Amino acid sequence: MVAFLICNPISASVAGGVLWQLNYNKSMRNAYAERNFREECPVYKQASTWERWTDDRVSSISWCKDYLDRI
């Protein structure tokens, strides 16, 4: 049964589509971060640890940790 699922073209297509979508979403997320880190990350840098944990605006841009050295 497992061999049938692995070798089945339909299940292989679905798995390939899911992997493509994950990679595409990751590339779009990285492109967004590269375009917008200069505007978004100063807010994150100035925020206290408490604000980073509790404030919705600041906690949603936690990806800025990787860009703090570039500001």
CHARMM-style PDB file with segment names, atoms N, HN, CA, C and O in Angstrom:
ATOM      1  N   MET     1       0.819  -1.190   0.000  1.00  0.00      PROA
ATOM      2  CA  MET     1       0.000   0.000   0.000  1.00  0.00      PROA
ATOM      3  C   MET     1       0.868   1.261   0.000  1.00  0.00      PROA
ATOM      4  O   MET     1       0.569   2.217  -0.715  1.00  0.00      PROA
ATOM      5  N   VAL     2       1.932   1.268   0.791  1.00  0.00      PROA
ATOM      6  HN  VAL     2       2.175   0.491   1.372  1.00  0.00      PROA
ATOM      7  CA  VAL     2       2.819   2.432   0.857  1.00  0.00      PROA
ATOM      8  C   VAL     2       3.512   2.638  -0.491  1.00  0.00      PROA
ATOM      9  O   VAL     2       3.643   3.768  -0.962  1.00  0.00      PROA
ATOM     10  N   ALA     3       3.950   1.548  -1.102  1.00  0.00      PROA
ATOM     11  HN  ALA     3       3.843   0.630  -0.720  1.00  0.00      PROA
ATOM     12  CA  ALA     3       4.601   1.660  -2.407  1.00  0.00      PROA
ATOM     13  C   ALA     3       3.622   2.206  -3.446  1.00  0.00      PROA
ATOM     14  O   ALA     3       4.013   2.976  -4.323  1.00  0.00      PROA
ATOM     15  N   PHE     4       2.367   1.815  -3.353  1.00  0.00      PROA
ATOM     16  HN  PHE     4       2.049   1.190  -2.641  1.00  0.00      PROA
ATOM     17  CA  PHE     4       1.364   2.333  -4.277  1.00  0.00      PROA
ATOM     18  C   PHE     4       1.196   3.840  -4.118  1.00  0.00      PROA
ATOM     19  O   PHE     4       1.095   4.559  -5.112  1.00  0.00      PROA
ATOM     20  N   LEU     5       1.164   4.324  -2.880  1.00  0.00      PROA
ATOM     21  HN  LEU     5       1.246   3.740  -2.072  1.00  0.00      PROA
ATOM     22  CA  LEU     5       1.016   5.759  -2.637  1.00  0.00      PROA
ATOM     23  C   LEU     5       2.245   6.538  -3.101  1.00  0.00      PROA
ATOM     24  O   LEU     5       2.111   7.645  -3.623  1.00  0.00      PROA
ATOM     25  N   ILE     6       3.424   5.980  -2.920  1.00  0.00      PROA
ATOM     26  HN  ILE     6       3.532   5.081  -2.496  1.00  0.00      PROA
ATOM     27  CA  ILE     6       4.650   6.673  -3.314  1.00  0.00      PROA
ATOM     28  C   ILE     6       4.781   6.709  -4.837  1.00  0.00      PROA
ATOM     29  O   ILE     6       5.164   7.734  -5.402  1.00  0.00      PROA
ATOM     30  N   CYS     7       4.472   5.617  -5.489  1.00  0.00      PROA
ATOM     31  HN  CYS     7       4.161   4.785  -5.030  1.00  0.00      PROA
ATOM     32  CA  CYS     7       4.637   5.527  -6.941  1.00  0.00      PROA
ATOM     33  C   CYS     7       3.438   6.047  -7.729  1.00  0.00      PROA
ATOM     34  O   CYS     7       3.514   6.180  -8.951  1.00  0.00      PROA
ATOM     35  N   ASN     8       2.365   6.333  -7.065  1.00  0.00      PROA
ATOM     36  HN  ASN     8       2.304   6.225  -6.073  1.00  0.00      PROA
ATOM     37  CA  ASN     8       1.169   6.822  -7.732  1.00  0.00      PROA
ATOM     38  C   ASN     8       1.416   8.244  -8.250  1.00  0.00      PROA
ATOM     39  O   ASN     8       1.819   9.112  -7.476  1.00  0.00      PROA
ATOM     40  N   PRO     9       1.183   8.495  -9.530  1.00  0.00      PROA
ATOM     41  CA  PRO     9       1.433   9.836 -10.080  1.00  0.00      PROA
ATOM     42  C   PRO     9       0.564  10.920  -9.457  1.00  0.00      PROA
ATOM     43  O   PRO     9       0.985  12.074  -9.364  1.00  0.00      PROA
ATOM     44  N   ILE    10      -0.630  10.565  -9.034  1.00  0.00      PROA
ATOM     45  HN  ILE    10      -0.971   9.628  -9.110  1.00  0.00      PROA
ATOM     46  CA  ILE    10      -1.507  11.570  -8.429  1.00  0.00      PROA
ATOM     47  C   ILE    10      -0.964  12.009  -7.079  1.00  0.00      PROA
ATOM     48  O   ILE    10      -0.878  13.207  -6.811  1.00  0.00      PROA
ATOM     49  N   SER    11      -0.592  11.052  -6.217  1.00  0.00      PROA
ATOM     50  HN  SER    11      -0.662  10.079  -6.434  1.00  0.00      PROA
ATOM     51  CA  SER    11      -0.060  11.430  -4.904  1.00  0.00      PROA
ATOM     52  C   SER    11       1.299  12.105  -5.042  1.00  0.00      PROA
ATOM     53  O   SER    11       1.628  12.992  -4.255  1.00  0.00      PROA
ATOM     54  N   ALA    12       2.094  11.699  -6.032  1.00  0.00      PROA
ATOM     55  HN  ALA    12       1.827  10.978  -6.672  1.00  0.00      PROA
ATOM     56  CA  ALA    12       3.378  12.364  -6.263  1.00  0.00      PROA
ATOM     57  C   ALA    12       3.156  13.800  -6.732  1.00  0.00      PROA
ATOM     58  O   ALA    12       3.910  14.695  -6.349  1.00  0.00      PROA
ATOM     59  N   SER    13       2.142  14.031  -7.546  1.00  0.00      PROA
ATOM     60  HN  SER    13       1.530  13.304  -7.857  1.00  0.00      PROA
ATOM     61  CA  SER    13       1.821  15.381  -8.010  1.00  0.00      PROA
ATOM     62  C   SER    13       1.368  16.265  -6.858  1.00  0.00      PROA
ATOM     63  O   SER    13       1.770  17.424  -6.764  1.00  0.00      PROA
ATOM     64  N   VAL    14       0.539  15.723  -5.993  1.00  0.00      PROA
ATOM     65  HN  VAL    14       0.213  14.781  -6.070  1.00  0.00      PROA
ATOM     66  CA  VAL    14       0.056  16.491  -4.848  1.00  0.00      PROA
ATOM     67  C   VAL    14       1.221  16.843  -3.931  1.00  0.00      PROA
ATOM     68  O   VAL    14       1.334  17.983  -3.480  1.00  0.00      PROA
ATOM     69  N   ALA    15       2.080  15.880  -3.656  1.00  0.00      PROA
ATOM     70  HN  ALA    15       1.989  14.954  -4.022  1.00  0.00      PROA
ATOM     71  CA  ALA    15       3.238  16.145  -2.787  1.00  0.00      PROA
ATOM     72  C   ALA    15       4.165  17.174  -3.427  1.00  0.00      PROA
ATOM     73  O   ALA    15       4.675  18.060  -2.741  1.00  0.00      PROA
ATOM     74  N   GLY    16       4.384  17.064  -4.722  1.00  0.00      PROA
ATOM     75  HN  GLY    16       3.970  16.344  -5.279  1.00  0.00      PROA
ATOM     76  CA  GLY    16       5.216  18.039  -5.418  1.00  0.00      PROA
ATOM     77  C   GLY    16       4.616  19.433  -5.393  1.00  0.00      PROA
ATOM     78  O   GLY    16       5.336  20.419  -5.239  1.00  0.00      PROA
ATOM     79  N   GLY    17       3.307  19.520  -5.543  1.00  0.00      PROA
ATOM     80  HN  GLY    17       2.721  18.719  -5.668  1.00  0.00      PROA
ATOM     81  CA  GLY    17       2.619  20.806  -5.482  1.00  0.00      PROA
ATOM     82  C   GLY    17       2.707  21.449  -4.119  1.00  0.00      PROA
ATOM     83  O   GLY    17       2.886  22.662  -4.005  1.00  0.00      PROA
ATOM     84  N   VAL    18       2.582  20.641  -3.085  1.00  0.00      PROA
ATOM     85  HN  VAL    18       2.437  19.656  -3.177  1.00  0.00      PROA
ATOM     86  CA  VAL    18       2.692  21.166  -1.724  1.00  0.00      PROA
ATOM     87  C   VAL    18       4.101  21.683  -1.466  1.00  0.00      PROA
ATOM     88  O   VAL    18       4.274  22.760  -0.896  1.00  0.00      PROA
ATOM     89  N   LEU    19       5.101  20.925  -1.881  1.00  0.00      PROA
ATOM     90  HN  LEU    19       4.960  20.050  -2.344  1.00  0.00      PROA
ATOM     91  CA  LEU    19       6.485  21.373  -1.697  1.00  0.00      PROA
ATOM     92  C   LEU    19       6.772  22.641  -2.489  1.00  0.00      PROA
ATOM     93  O   LEU    19       7.466  23.530  -1.996  1.00  0.00      PROA
ATOM     94  N   TRP    20       6.250  22.737  -3.704  1.00  0.00      PROA
ATOM     95  HN  TRP    20       5.686  22.014  -4.104  1.00  0.00      PROA
ATOM     96  CA  TRP    20       6.444  23.945  -4.502  1.00  0.00      PROA
ATOM     97  C   TRP    20       5.816  25.145  -3.815  1.00  0.00      PROA
ATOM     98  O   TRP    20       6.416  26.218  -3.758  1.00  0.00      PROA
ATOM     99  N   GLN    21       4.611  24.966  -3.292  1.00  0.00      PROA
ATOM    100  HN  GLN    21       4.124  24.094  -3.338  1.00  0.00      PROA
ATOM    101  CA  GLN    21       3.914  26.069  -2.624  1.00  0.00      PROA
ATOM    102  C   GLN    21       4.675  26.522  -1.389  1.00  0.00      PROA
ATOM    103  O   GLN    21       4.766  27.723  -1.135  1.00  0.00      PROA
ATOM    104  N   LEU    22       5.220  25.596  -0.619  1.00  0.00      PROA
ATOM    105  HN  LEU    22       5.146  24.620  -0.826  1.00  0.00      PROA
ATOM    106  CA  LEU    22       5.993  25.968   0.565  1.00  0.00      PROA
ATOM    107  C   LEU    22       7.229  26.768   0.177  1.00  0.00      PROA
ATOM    108  O   LEU    22       7.540  27.773   0.815  1.00  0.00      PROA
ATOM    109  N   ASN    23       7.932  26.335  -0.860  1.00  0.00      PROA
ATOM    110  HN  ASN    23       7.679  25.519  -1.379  1.00  0.00      PROA
ATOM    111  CA  ASN    23       9.116  27.062  -1.315  1.00  0.00      PROA
ATOM    112  C   ASN    23       8.749  28.427  -1.888  1.00  0.00      PROA
ATOM    113  O   ASN    23       9.468  29.403  -1.674  1.00  0.00      PROA
ATOM    114  N   TYR    24       7.644  28.501  -2.607  1.00  0.00      PROA
ATOM    115  HN  TYR    24       7.060  27.708  -2.781  1.00  0.00      PROA
ATOM    116  CA  TYR    24       7.197  29.779  -3.173  1.00  0.00      PROA
ATOM    117  C   TYR    24       6.836  30.768  -2.065  1.00  0.00      PROA
ATOM    118  O   TYR    24       7.220  31.936  -2.125  1.00  0.00      PROA
ATOM    119  N   ASN    25       6.099  30.303  -1.058  1.00  0.00      PROA
ATOM    120  HN  ASN    25       5.787  29.354  -1.010  1.00  0.00      PROA
ATOM    121  CA  ASN    25       5.731  31.175   0.051  1.00  0.00      PROA
ATOM    122  C   ASN    25       6.961  31.670   0.798  1.00  0.00      PROA
ATOM    123  O   ASN    25       7.014  32.827   1.215  1.00  0.00      PROA
ATOM    124  N   LYS    26       7.945  30.801   0.967  1.00  0.00      PROA
ATOM    125  HN  LYS    26       7.902  29.861   0.629  1.00  0.00      PROA
ATOM    126  CA  LYS    26       9.176  31.196   1.647  1.00  0.00      PROA
ATOM    127  C   LYS    26       9.925  32.252   0.835  1.00  0.00      PROA
ATOM    128  O   LYS    26      10.463  33.202   1.404  1.00  0.00      PROA
ATOM    129  N   SER    27       9.964  32.095  -0.477  1.00  0.00      PROA
ATOM    130  HN  SER    27       9.527  31.323  -0.939  1.00  0.00      PROA
ATOM    131  CA  SER    27      10.662  33.077  -1.304  1.00  0.00      PROA
ATOM    132  C   SER    27       9.933  34.417  -1.297  1.00  0.00      PROA
ATOM    133  O   SER    27      10.576  35.467  -1.302  1.00  0.00      PROA
ATOM    134  N   MET    28       8.611  34.397  -1.284  1.00  0.00      PROA
ATOM    135  HN  MET    28       8.088  33.544  -1.279  1.00  0.00      PROA
ATOM    136  CA  MET    28       7.847  35.648  -1.219  1.00  0.00      PROA
ATOM    137  C   MET    28       8.038  36.336   0.129  1.00  0.00      PROA
ATOM    138  O   MET    28       8.133  37.562   0.192  1.00  0.00      PROA
ATOM    139  N   ARG    29       8.095  35.562   1.196  1.00  0.00      PROA
ATOM    140  HN  ARG    29       8.018  34.566   1.145  1.00  0.00      PROA
ATOM    141  CA  ARG    29       8.320  36.122   2.533  1.00  0.00      PROA
ATOM    142  C   ARG    29       9.701  36.768   2.618  1.00  0.00      PROA
ATOM    143  O   ARG    29       9.853  37.842   3.200  1.00  0.00      PROA
ATOM    144  N   ASN    30      10.704  36.114   2.036  1.00  0.00      PROA
ATOM    145  HN  ASN    30      10.580  35.242   1.563  1.00  0.00      PROA
ATOM    146  CA  ASN    30      12.055  36.680   2.033  1.00  0.00      PROA
ATOM    147  C   ASN    30      12.129  37.932   1.180  1.00  0.00      PROA
ATOM    148  O   ASN    30      12.804  38.892   1.552  1.00  0.00      PROA
ATOM    149  N   ALA    31      11.451  37.940   0.048  1.00  0.00      PROA
ATOM    150  HN  ALA    31      10.903  37.160  -0.254  1.00  0.00      PROA
ATOM    151  CA  ALA    31      11.446  39.124  -0.813  1.00  0.00      PROA
ATOM    152  C   ALA    31      10.773  40.301  -0.110  1.00  0.00      PROA
ATOM    153  O   ALA    31      11.239  41.434  -0.222  1.00  0.00      PROA
ATOM    154  N   TYR    32       9.691  40.046   0.608  1.00  0.00      PROA
ATOM    155  HN  TYR    32       9.312  39.125   0.700  1.00  0.00      PROA
ATOM    156  CA  TYR    32       9.019  41.100   1.360  1.00  0.00      PROA
ATOM    157  C   TYR    32       9.945  41.672   2.429  1.00  0.00      PROA
ATOM    158  O   TYR    32      10.028  42.888   2.604  1.00  0.00      PROA
ATOM    159  N   ALA    33      10.632  40.795   3.136  1.00  0.00      PROA
ATOM    160  HN  ALA    33      10.564  39.808   2.994  1.00  0.00      PROA
ATOM    161  CA  ALA    33      11.537  41.252   4.200  1.00  0.00      PROA
ATOM    162  C   ALA    33      12.674  42.083   3.621  1.00  0.00      PROA
ATOM    163  O   ALA    33      13.043  43.102   4.204  1.00  0.00      PROA
ATOM    164  N   GLU    34      13.230  41.677   2.501  1.00  0.00      PROA
ATOM    165  HN  GLU    34      12.930  40.849   2.028  1.00  0.00      PROA
ATOM    166  CA  GLU    34      14.316  42.438   1.876  1.00  0.00      PROA
ATOM    167  C   GLU    34      13.851  43.813   1.411  1.00  0.00      PROA
ATOM    168  O   GLU    34      14.603  44.783   1.504  1.00  0.00      PROA
ATOM    169  N   ARG    35      12.626  43.909   0.914  1.00  0.00      PROA
ATOM    170  HN  ARG    35      12.015  43.121   0.838  1.00  0.00      PROA
ATOM    171  CA  ARG    35      12.108  45.187   0.434  1.00  0.00      PROA
ATOM    172  C   ARG    35      11.766  46.142   1.568  1.00  0.00      PROA
ATOM    173  O   ARG    35      11.936  47.352   1.424  1.00  0.00      PROA
ATOM    174  N   ASN    36      11.288  45.621   2.692  1.00  0.00      PROA
ATOM    175  HN  ASN    36      11.150  44.638   2.809  1.00  0.00      PROA
ATOM    176  CA  ASN    36      10.666  46.469   3.701  1.00  0.00      PROA
ATOM    177  C   ASN    36      11.389  46.550   5.038  1.00  0.00      PROA
ATOM    178  O   ASN    36      10.869  47.170   5.965  1.00  0.00      PROA
ATOM    179  N   PHE    37      12.555  45.955   5.175  1.00  0.00      PROA
ATOM    180  HN  PHE    37      12.978  45.451   4.422  1.00  0.00      PROA
ATOM    181  CA  PHE    37      13.172  45.949   6.495  1.00  0.00      PROA
ATOM    182  C   PHE    37      13.589  47.342   6.952  1.00  0.00      PROA
ATOM    183  O   PHE    37      13.629  47.589   8.157  1.00  0.00      PROA
ATOM    184  N   ARG    38      13.899  48.256   6.047  1.00  0.00      PROA
ATOM    185  HN  ARG    38      13.866  48.055   5.068  1.00  0.00      PROA
ATOM    186  CA  ARG    38      14.315  49.607   6.441  1.00  0.00      PROA
ATOM    187  C   ARG    38      13.169  50.397   7.070  1.00  0.00      PROA
ATOM    188  O   ARG    38      13.406  51.251   7.924  1.00  0.00      PROA
ATOM    189  N   GLU    39      11.935  50.123   6.659  1.00  0.00      PROA
ATOM    190  HN  GLU    39      11.742  49.429   5.966  1.00  0.00      PROA
ATOM    191  CA  GLU    39      10.784  50.823   7.221  1.00  0.00      PROA
ATOM    192  C   GLU    39      10.214  50.115   8.447  1.00  0.00      PROA
ATOM    193  O   GLU    39       9.747  50.773   9.376  1.00  0.00      PROA
ATOM    194  N   GLU    40      10.247  48.802   8.459  1.00  0.00      PROA
ATOM    195  HN  GLU    40      10.626  48.268   7.704  1.00  0.00      PROA
ATOM    196  CA  GLU    40       9.596  48.029   9.512  1.00  0.00      PROA
ATOM    197  C   GLU    40      10.481  47.809  10.748  1.00  0.00      PROA
ATOM    198  O   GLU    40       9.996  47.864  11.878  1.00  0.00      PROA
ATOM    199  N   CYS    41      11.752  47.566  10.534  1.00  0.00      PROA
ATOM    200  HN  CYS    41      12.146  47.521   9.616  1.00  0.00      PROA
ATOM    201  CA  CYS    41      12.599  47.091  11.630  1.00  0.00      PROA
ATOM    202  C   CYS    41      13.030  48.146  12.648  1.00  0.00      PROA
ATOM    203  O   CYS    41      13.332  47.764  13.779  1.00  0.00      PROA
ATOM    204  N   PRO    42      13.082  49.436  12.338  1.00  0.00      PROA
ATOM    205  CA  PRO    42      13.393  50.391  13.406  1.00  0.00      PROA
ATOM    206  C   PRO    42      12.382  50.354  14.555  1.00  0.00      PROA
ATOM    207  O   PRO    42      12.761  50.564  15.707  1.00  0.00      PROA
ATOM    208  N   VAL    43      11.114  50.092  14.265  1.00  0.00      PROA
ATOM    209  HN  VAL    43      10.806  49.921  13.329  1.00  0.00      PROA
ATOM    210  CA  VAL    43      10.105  49.959  15.315  1.00  0.00      PROA
ATOM    211  C   VAL    43      10.448  48.769  16.202  1.00  0.00      PROA
ATOM    212  O   VAL    43      10.354  48.857  17.426  1.00  0.00      PROA
ATOM    213  N   TYR    44      10.841  47.667  15.597  1.00  0.00      PROA
ATOM    214  HN  TYR    44      10.917  47.595  14.602  1.00  0.00      PROA
ATOM    215  CA  TYR    44      11.204  46.467  16.350  1.00  0.00      PROA
ATOM    216  C   TYR    44      12.464  46.701  17.178  1.00  0.00      PROA
ATOM    217  O   TYR    44      12.564  46.229  18.311  1.00  0.00      PROA
ATOM    218  N   LYS    45      13.417  47.423  16.615  1.00  0.00      PROA
ATOM    219  HN  LYS    45      13.336  47.806  15.695  1.00  0.00      PROA
ATOM    220  CA  LYS    45      14.677  47.672  17.319  1.00  0.00      PROA
ATOM    221  C   LYS    45      14.460  48.544  18.548  1.00  0.00      PROA
ATOM    222  O   LYS    45      15.113  48.328  19.569  1.00  0.00      PROA
ATOM    223  N   GLN    46      13.569  49.514  18.480  1.00  0.00      PROA
ATOM    224  HN  GLN    46      13.039  49.689  17.651  1.00  0.00      PROA
ATOM    225  CA  GLN    46      13.334  50.426  19.589  1.00  0.00      PROA
ATOM    226  C   GLN    46      12.413  49.839  20.655  1.00  0.00      PROA
ATOM    227  O   GLN    46      12.351  50.364  21.767  1.00  0.00      PROA
ATOM    228  N   ALA    47      11.715  48.787  20.344  1.00  0.00      PROA
ATOM    229  HN  ALA    47      11.765  48.361  19.440  1.00  0.00      PROA
ATOM    230  CA  ALA    47      10.757  48.201  21.283  1.00  0.00      PROA
ATOM    231  C   ALA    47      11.485  47.462  22.407  1.00  0.00      PROA
ATOM    232  O   ALA    47      12.553  46.884  22.206  1.00  0.00      PROA
ATOM    233  N   SER    48      10.885  47.499  23.580  1.00  0.00      PROA
ATOM    234  HN  SER    48      10.018  47.970  23.743  1.00  0.00      PROA
ATOM    235  CA  SER    48      11.432  46.753  24.709  1.00  0.00      PROA
ATOM    236  C   SER    48      11.064  45.271  24.563  1.00  0.00      PROA
ATOM    237  O   SER    48      10.250  44.900  23.718  1.00  0.00      PROA
ATOM    238  N   THR    49      11.667  44.454  25.384  1.00  0.00      PROA
ATOM    239  HN  THR    49      12.329  44.755  26.070  1.00  0.00      PROA
ATOM    240  CA  THR    49      11.355  43.018  25.352  1.00  0.00      PROA
ATOM    241  C   THR    49       9.886  42.797  25.668  1.00  0.00      PROA
ATOM    242  O   THR    49       9.243  41.951  25.047  1.00  0.00      PROA
ATOM    243  N   TRP    50       9.351  43.533  26.609  1.00  0.00      PROA
ATOM    244  HN  TRP    50       9.873  44.221  27.114  1.00  0.00      PROA
ATOM    245  CA  TRP    50       7.939  43.400  26.957  1.00  0.00      PROA
ATOM    246  C   TRP    50       7.050  43.734  25.762  1.00  0.00      PROA
ATOM    247  O   TRP    50       6.087  43.018  25.485  1.00  0.00      PROA
ATOM    248  N   GLU    51       7.368  44.812  25.057  1.00  0.00      PROA
ATOM    249  HN  GLU    51       8.150  45.393  25.282  1.00  0.00      PROA
ATOM    250  CA  GLU    51       6.585  45.176  23.877  1.00  0.00      PROA
ATOM    251  C   GLU    51       6.713  44.125  22.778  1.00  0.00      PROA
ATOM    252  O   GLU    51       5.748  43.851  22.065  1.00  0.00      PROA
ATOM    253  N   ARG    52       7.881  43.545  22.642  1.00  0.00      PROA
ATOM    254  HN  ARG    52       8.665  43.768  23.222  1.00  0.00      PROA
ATOM    255  CA  ARG    52       8.059  42.498  21.630  1.00  0.00      PROA
ATOM    256  C   ARG    52       7.210  41.278  21.947  1.00  0.00      PROA
ATOM    257  O   ARG    52       6.783  40.570  21.035  1.00  0.00      PROA
ATOM    258  N   TRP    53       6.962  41.025  23.214  1.00  0.00      PROA
ATOM    259  HN  TRP    53       7.309  41.600  23.955  1.00  0.00      PROA
ATOM    260  CA  TRP    53       6.145  39.879  23.601  1.00  0.00      PROA
ATOM    261  C   TRP    53       4.653  40.168  23.529  1.00  0.00      PROA
ATOM    262  O   TRP    53       3.867  39.290  23.171  1.00  0.00      PROA
ATOM    263  N   THR    54       4.253  41.403  23.867  1.00  0.00      PROA
ATOM    264  HN  THR    54       4.891  42.117  24.158  1.00  0.00      PROA
ATOM    265  CA  THR    54       2.824  41.668  24.057  1.00  0.00      PROA
ATOM    266  C   THR    54       2.186  42.507  22.960  1.00  0.00      PROA
ATOM    267  O   THR    54       1.001  42.324  22.679  1.00  0.00      PROA
ATOM    268  N   ASP    55       2.910  43.407  22.336  1.00  0.00      PROA
ATOM    269  HN  ASP    55       3.873  43.555  22.564  1.00  0.00      PROA
ATOM    270  CA  ASP    55       2.334  44.297  21.338  1.00  0.00      PROA
ATOM    271  C   ASP    55       2.156  43.550  20.022  1.00  0.00      PROA
ATOM    272  O   ASP    55       3.106  42.970  19.496  1.00  0.00      PROA
ATOM    273  N   ASP    56       0.934  43.566  19.491  1.00  0.00      PROA
ATOM    274  HN  ASP    56       0.162  44.037  19.918  1.00  0.00      PROA
ATOM    275  CA  ASP    56       0.648  42.833  18.255  1.00  0.00      PROA
ATOM    276  C   ASP    56       1.467  43.359  17.086  1.00  0.00      PROA
ATOM    277  O   ASP    56       1.958  42.579  16.270  1.00  0.00      PROA
ATOM    278  N   ARG    57       1.614  44.651  17.002  1.00  0.00      PROA
ATOM    279  HN  ARG    57       1.215  45.285  17.665  1.00  0.00      PROA
ATOM    280  CA  ARG    57       2.358  45.263  15.888  1.00  0.00      PROA
ATOM    281  C   ARG    57       3.809  44.802  15.892  1.00  0.00      PROA
ATOM    282  O   ARG    57       4.352  44.432  14.851  1.00  0.00      PROA
ATOM    283  N   VAL    58       4.430  44.825  17.055  1.00  0.00      PROA
ATOM    284  HN  VAL    58       3.990  45.126  17.901  1.00  0.00      PROA
ATOM    285  CA  VAL    58       5.850  44.488  17.151  1.00  0.00      PROA
ATOM    286  C   VAL    58       6.069  42.981  17.080  1.00  0.00      PROA
ATOM    287  O   VAL    58       7.037  42.527  16.470  1.00  0.00      PROA
ATOM    288  N   SER    59       5.198  42.214  17.685  1.00  0.00      PROA
ATOM    289  HN  SER    59       4.412  42.582  18.181  1.00  0.00      PROA
ATOM    290  CA  SER    59       5.388  40.757  17.666  1.00  0.00      PROA
ATOM    291  C   SER    59       5.166  40.165  16.277  1.00  0.00      PROA
ATOM    292  O   SER    59       5.686  39.092  15.972  1.00  0.00      PROA
ATOM    293  N   SER    60       4.400  40.854  15.434  1.00  0.00      PROA
ATOM    294  HN  SER    60       3.977  41.726  15.682  1.00  0.00      PROA
ATOM    295  CA  SER    60       4.178  40.339  14.084  1.00  0.00      PROA
ATOM    296  C   SER    60       5.370  40.580  13.162  1.00  0.00      PROA
ATOM    297  O   SER    60       5.440  39.989  12.084  1.00  0.00      PROA
ATOM    298  N   ILE    61       6.299  41.428  13.562  1.00  0.00      PROA
ATOM    299  HN  ILE    61       6.243  41.907  14.437  1.00  0.00      PROA
ATOM    300  CA  ILE    61       7.492  41.668  12.740  1.00  0.00      PROA
ATOM    301  C   ILE    61       8.730  41.093  13.418  1.00  0.00      PROA
ATOM    302  O   ILE    61       9.812  41.678  13.356  1.00  0.00      PROA
ATOM    303  N   SER    62       8.564  39.953  14.060  1.00  0.00      PROA
ATOM    304  HN  SER    62       7.685  39.477  14.110  1.00  0.00      PROA
ATOM    305  CA  SER    62       9.698  39.321  14.733  1.00  0.00      PROA
ATOM    306  C   SER    62      10.756  38.839  13.747  1.00  0.00      PROA
ATOM    307  O   SER    62      11.863  38.489  14.155  1.00  0.00      PROA
ATOM    308  N   TRP    63      10.433  38.814  12.464  1.00  0.00      PROA
ATOM    309  HN  TRP    63       9.534  39.098  12.133  1.00  0.00      PROA
ATOM    310  CA  TRP    63      11.429  38.454  11.450  1.00  0.00      PROA
ATOM    311  C   TRP    63      12.531  39.499  11.384  1.00  0.00      PROA
ATOM    312  O   TRP    63      13.572  39.254  10.775  1.00  0.00      PROA
ATOM    313  N   CYS    64      12.326  40.653  11.994  1.00  0.00      PROA
ATOM    314  HN  CYS    64      11.480  40.852  12.489  1.00  0.00      PROA
ATOM    315  CA  CYS    64      13.330  41.721  11.964  1.00  0.00      PROA
ATOM    316  C   CYS    64      14.598  41.376  12.749  1.00  0.00      PROA
ATOM    317  O   CYS    64      15.619  42.046  12.596  1.00  0.00      PROA
ATOM    318  N   LYS    65      14.544  40.346  13.581  1.00  0.00      PROA
ATOM    319  HN  LYS    65      13.715  39.801  13.706  1.00  0.00      PROA
ATOM    320  CA  LYS    65      15.734  39.954  14.338  1.00  0.00      PROA
ATOM    321  C   LYS    65      16.924  39.701  13.409  1.00  0.00      PROA
ATOM    322  O   LYS    65      18.068  39.988  13.760  1.00  0.00      PROA
ATOM    323  N   ASP    66      16.648  39.173  12.248  1.00  0.00      PROA
ATOM    324  HN  ASP    66      15.719  38.939  11.962  1.00  0.00      PROA
ATOM    325  CA  ASP    66      17.717  38.863  11.292  1.00  0.00      PROA
ATOM    326  C   ASP    66      18.256  40.108  10.587  1.00  0.00      PROA
ATOM    327  O   ASP    66      19.318  40.056   9.966  1.00  0.00      PROA
ATOM    328  N   TYR    67      17.541  41.213  10.678  1.00  0.00      PROA
ATOM    329  HN  TYR    67      16.679  41.256  11.182  1.00  0.00      PROA
ATOM    330  CA  TYR    67      17.921  42.417   9.942  1.00  0.00      PROA
ATOM    331  C   TYR    67      18.412  43.559  10.838  1.00  0.00      PROA
ATOM    332  O   TYR    67      18.717  44.641  10.337  1.00  0.00      PROA
ATOM    333  N   LEU    68      18.491  43.340  12.132  1.00  0.00      PROA
ATOM    334  HN  LEU    68      18.243  42.461  12.539  1.00  0.00      PROA
ATOM    335  CA  LEU    68      18.884  44.424  13.049  1.00  0.00      PROA
ATOM    336  C   LEU    68      20.297  44.916  12.771  1.00  0.00      PROA
ATOM    337  O   LEU    68      20.573  46.102  12.953  1.00  0.00      PROA
ATOM    338  N   ASP    69      21.188  44.055  12.341  1.00  0.00      PROA
ATOM    339  HN  ASP    69      20.965  43.091  12.193  1.00  0.00      PROA
ATOM    340  CA  ASP    69      22.565  44.480  12.067  1.00  0.00      PROA
ATOM    341  C   ASP    69      22.662  45.294  10.774  1.00  0.00      PROA
ATOM    342  O   ASP    69      23.682  45.940  10.533  1.00  0.00      PROA
ATOM    343  N   ARG    70      21.633  45.274   9.950  1.00  0.00      PROA
ATOM    344  HN  ARG    70      20.805  44.749  10.146  1.00  0.00      PROA
ATOM    345  CA  ARG    70      21.652  46.006   8.683  1.00  0.00      PROA
ATOM    346  C   ARG    70      21.011  47.387   8.777  1.00  0.00      PROA
ATOM    347  O   ARG    70      20.994  48.133   7.798  1.00  0.00      PROA
ATOM    348  N   ILE    71      20.486  47.727   9.948  1.00  0.00      PROA
ATOM    349  HN  ILE    71      20.500  47.121  10.743  1.00  0.00      PROA
ATOM    350  CA  ILE    71      19.834  49.027  10.118  1.00  0.00      PROA
ATOM    351  C   ILE    71      20.885  50.055  10.506  1.00  0.00      PROA
ATOM    352  OT1 ILE    71      20.560  51.226  10.702  1.00  0.00      PROA
TER     353      ILE     71
END
